[in-house]
Amino acid sequence: MTPETQEARLIAQRKLLARIVAVLQDPTVDNFLADRNHLELGAEDPGAVPDESLAFAGAIADELREIEKLADALRGQPPAP
C-alpha cells in the first residue's frame, strides 16, 4: 500500500467517524472526545525532551481533536444522500 493510499484510507475513516459522532449527538461520545483531544502534561520537568510515547499520545490527541472538529462542523447539516 502506498503512503497516499494509506493516508486516503485514514481520511475516509476520520470522515466516517465524524459523521457517526455528529449523527449520534451522544453526550457520552462528545465527552470522550473532549476529555482526550489534548495532552495533560502535569508538573513535568520543563527541560525534559519529549520521547516517542509522548509523540504517539500527541498524535492520538490530534486525531481525536480533528474528529471532534469535523463532527461539530457536520452537526446541523442534512445527512449526505
Beta strands, then each sheet from edge to edge (+ up, - down):
end
